Amino acid sequence: MDSNERYFTIKINKNEKIKKYFGCCCSSYIEGVIQFLKDKYPELRYKQFDLYLNDSLLLDSYTLGEAGIKQGVELEIKFLTKDDNEENENQFYIGIIINEFDIMKIGLKKNKNINILNIKEKIKEIIGLNVENQELIFEEKILNDDDLLNDLGIRENNEIKLKIII
C-alpha cells in the first residue's frame, strides 16, 4: 500500500470487515460510502442501514472530513429492521450546531444521568476537539459540565450550539 493512501474500515457484520480507501477525498460524502457498499454487496441494495462512528450516527450529507473519518477509523453498519427497533428505543439523538451550515447529530443511550460533560466527550470522540475547548449553549444559556440533560429540558432532536474556545 502506498504510504499516501488512506483508508477506513467498515464493519459489515460480526465476521466481516472491509477496508475502504479514500486517498485525499475528505470532501466525499457519507452518501457515497453507502452507495459504494450497496454496489459492492448486492445483499445490501434493498436493506436500509445507517453508518456509525463511535456509536454516533453519520448523516448522509456529511463529508468524510466533517464526520471525523480519519486514517484507520472503523465505521459500523446498523440495519434498520424490526429487530433494531428495541435497540433504537434505548437511544435518542441531539443535534450539535457547529456553525450556521453544519449540524452534527449524535446518538446517546437513554439515561437520566447524562450530563454536558458526556456530550463534550462524545464530540471529542467524533471530531477530536478537546473538551476544554468546547462551550455548549442551549436556549442562549451556557451549559456547565455537570448539568444533566434531563434537568435542562433537552430532549430528542433538540439542538445544542457548539462554541469553540481557543
SEMARKE-747223 format. One record per residue (C-alpha): x, y, z; residue number from 0; residue in one letter. Coordinates in nm, 4 decimals, padded with zeros to 6 digits. Layout:
<rokols>
((X,Y,Z),NUM,A)
...
</rokols>
This chain:
<rokols>
((00.0000,00.0000,00.0000),0,M)
((00.1301,00.3451,-00.0912),1,D)
((00.2075,00.5461,00.2243),2,S)
((-00.0075,00.8291,00.0869),3,N)
((-00.3144,00.6052,00.0616),4,E)
((-00.5602,00.6381,00.3454),5,R)
((-00.8356,00.4011,00.4422),6,Y)
((-01.1047,00.3400,00.6961),7,F)
((-01.2640,00.0101,00.7915),8,T)
((-01.6331,-00.0741,00.7643),9,I)
((-01.7688,-00.3497,00.9847),10,K)
((-02.0235,-00.5326,00.7677),11,I)
((-02.1169,-00.7904,01.0315),12,N)
((-01.9576,-00.9720,01.3258),13,K)
((-01.7221,-01.1658,01.0998),14,N)
((-01.6567,-00.9371,00.8051),15,E)
((-01.4784,-00.6051,00.7711),16,K)
((-01.3627,-00.4259,00.4592),17,I)
((-01.1105,-00.1507,00.4056),18,K)
((-01.2267,00.1464,00.2005),19,K)
((-00.9517,00.3599,00.0519),20,Y)
((-01.0232,00.7288,00.0173),21,F)
((-00.6918,00.8838,-00.0848),22,G)
((-00.7254,01.2562,-00.0219),23,C)
((-01.1011,01.2741,-00.0786),24,C)
((-01.2177,01.4015,00.2607),25,C)
((-01.4764,01.6014,00.0668),26,S)
((-01.6548,01.2804,-00.0404),27,S)
((-01.9926,01.2305,00.1240),28,Y)
((-02.1201,00.9540,00.3529),29,I)
((-02.3939,00.9034,00.0946),30,E)
((-02.1194,00.7945,-00.1482),31,G)
((-01.9863,00.5412,00.1021),32,V)
((-02.3360,00.3967,00.1429),33,I)
((-02.3729,00.3730,-00.2364),34,Q)
((-02.0299,00.2050,-00.2591),35,F)
((-02.1468,-00.0552,-00.0063),36,L)
((-02.4711,-00.1196,-00.1935),37,K)
((-02.2780,-00.1615,-00.5206),38,D)
((-02.0158,-00.3945,-00.3691),39,K)
((-02.2608,-00.6011,-00.1621),40,Y)
((-02.5791,-00.6801,-00.3574),41,P)
((-02.7435,-00.8130,-00.0398),42,E)
((-02.7337,-00.4568,00.0983),43,L)
((-02.9099,-00.2967,-00.2001),44,R)
((-03.2600,-00.3360,-00.0627),45,Y)
((-03.1853,-00.3017,00.3055),46,K)
((-03.1959,00.0218,00.4964),47,Q)
((-02.8955,00.0918,00.7141),48,F)
((-02.7010,00.3747,00.8692),49,D)
((-02.3309,00.4168,00.9267),50,L)
((-02.1985,00.4889,01.2740),51,Y)
((-01.8655,00.6093,01.4075),52,L)
((-01.8152,00.5510,01.7814),53,N)
((-02.1902,00.4874,01.8227),54,D)
((-02.2756,00.8214,01.6588),55,S)
((-02.4958,00.8313,01.3511),56,L)
((-02.3277,00.9706,01.0385),57,L)
((-02.5717,01.1704,00.8294),58,L)
((-02.5686,01.1150,00.4521),59,D)
((-02.4998,01.4846,00.3998),60,S)
((-02.1695,01.4782,00.5955),61,Y)
((-01.8414,01.4759,00.4108),62,T)
((-01.5855,01.2252,00.5328),63,L)
((-01.3919,01.5136,00.6867),64,G)
((-01.6952,01.6593,00.8649),65,E)
((-01.7809,01.3155,01.0008),66,A)
((-01.4351,01.2830,01.1539),67,G)
((-01.3371,00.9889,00.9359),68,I)
((-00.9611,00.9623,00.9521),69,K)
((-00.6974,00.7055,00.8657),70,Q)
((-00.7724,00.3750,01.0354),71,G)
((-01.1110,00.4505,01.1978),72,V)
((-01.3800,00.1838,01.1977),73,E)
((-01.7352,00.2523,01.0861),74,L)
((-02.0194,00.0200,01.1716),75,E)
((-02.3301,-00.0610,00.9716),76,I)
((-02.6523,-00.0701,01.1697),77,K)
((-02.9516,-00.2108,00.9874),78,F)
((-03.2936,-00.0551,01.0287),79,L)
((-03.5144,-00.3570,01.0839),80,T)
((-03.7950,-00.4512,01.3163),81,K)
((-03.5413,-00.6230,01.5419),82,D)
((-03.3443,-00.2991,01.5710),83,D)
((-03.6441,-00.1016,01.6929),84,N)
((-03.5881,-00.2197,02.0503),85,E)
((-03.2273,-00.1002,02.0402),86,E)
((-03.3305,00.2300,01.8801),87,N)
((-03.5865,00.2829,02.1567),88,E)
((-03.2945,00.2934,02.4006),89,N)
((-03.1220,00.5725,02.2088),90,Q)
((-03.2044,00.9296,02.1295),91,F)
((-03.0385,01.1883,01.9120),92,Y)
((-02.9497,01.5521,01.9602),93,I)
((-02.8022,01.7942,01.7105),94,G)
((-02.4819,01.9838,01.7767),95,I)
((-02.4711,02.3062,01.5756),96,I)
((-02.1111,02.3535,01.4650),97,I)
((-02.1766,02.6631,01.2565),98,N)
((-02.4725,02.8063,01.0700),99,E)
((-02.4364,02.5436,00.7945),100,F)
((-02.3264,02.2281,00.9762),101,D)
((-02.5126,02.0216,01.2323),102,I)
((-02.3660,01.7028,01.3759),103,M)
((-02.6220,01.4535,01.5011),104,K)
((-02.5065,01.2369,01.7905),105,I)
((-02.6739,00.9317,01.9369),106,G)
((-02.6922,00.8780,02.3104),107,L)
((-02.8258,00.5949,02.5206),108,K)
((-03.1355,00.6970,02.7128),109,K)
((-03.0232,00.7657,03.0657),110,N)
((-03.1424,01.0269,03.3155),111,K)
((-02.7830,01.0836,03.4292),112,N)
((-02.6342,01.2078,03.1006),113,I)
((-02.4571,01.5349,03.1633),114,N)
((-02.2975,01.8012,02.9463),115,I)
((-01.9500,01.6565,03.0029),116,L)
((-02.0745,01.3287,02.8471),117,N)
((-02.1824,01.5261,02.5382),118,I)
((-01.8459,01.7056,02.5181),119,K)
((-01.6640,01.3724,02.5413),120,E)
((-01.8793,01.2361,02.2582),121,K)
((-01.7943,01.5423,02.0464),122,I)
((-01.4249,01.4833,02.1197),123,K)
((-01.4583,01.1194,02.0044),124,E)
((-01.6170,01.2281,01.6780),125,I)
((-01.4279,01.5414,01.5747),126,I)
((-01.1261,01.5405,01.8060),127,G)
((-01.1981,01.8752,01.9734),128,L)
((-01.0703,01.8746,02.3320),129,N)
((-01.3380,01.9061,02.5997),130,V)
((-01.1757,02.2195,02.7449),131,E)
((-01.2084,02.3891,02.4026),132,N)
((-01.5851,02.3335,02.3892),133,Q)
((-01.8618,02.5543,02.5189),134,E)
((-02.2161,02.4239,02.4712),135,L)
((-02.5153,02.6559,02.4596),136,I)
((-02.8841,02.5672,02.4762),137,F)
((-03.1573,02.8297,02.4537),138,E)
((-02.8985,03.1084,02.4930),139,E)
((-02.7645,02.9574,02.8183),140,K)
((-02.4036,02.8390,02.8576),141,I)
((-02.4161,02.4851,02.9927),142,L)
((-02.1995,02.3585,03.2807),143,N)
((-02.0266,02.0220,03.2566),144,D)
((-02.2236,01.8756,03.5470),145,D)
((-02.5668,01.9927,03.4199),146,D)
((-02.7949,01.6956,03.3420),147,L)
((-02.9746,01.6935,03.0053),148,L)
((-03.2936,01.5905,03.1799),149,N)
((-03.2807,01.8884,03.4207),150,D)
((-03.2113,02.1293,03.1327),151,L)
((-03.5149,02.0056,02.9403),152,G)
((-03.3011,01.8815,02.6499),153,I)
((-03.4948,01.6146,02.4631),154,R)
((-03.4564,01.4105,02.1471),155,E)
((-03.3875,01.6170,01.8339),156,N)
((-03.3107,01.9340,02.0323),157,N)
((-03.0112,02.1274,01.9082),158,E)
((-02.7204,02.2492,02.1166),159,I)
((-02.4806,02.5106,01.9838),160,K)
((-02.1092,02.4355,01.9997),161,L)
((-01.8789,02.7319,02.0540),162,K)
((-01.5090,02.6600,02.0069),163,I)
((-01.2845,02.8248,02.2658),164,I)
((-00.9253,02.8854,02.1615),165,I)
</rokols>
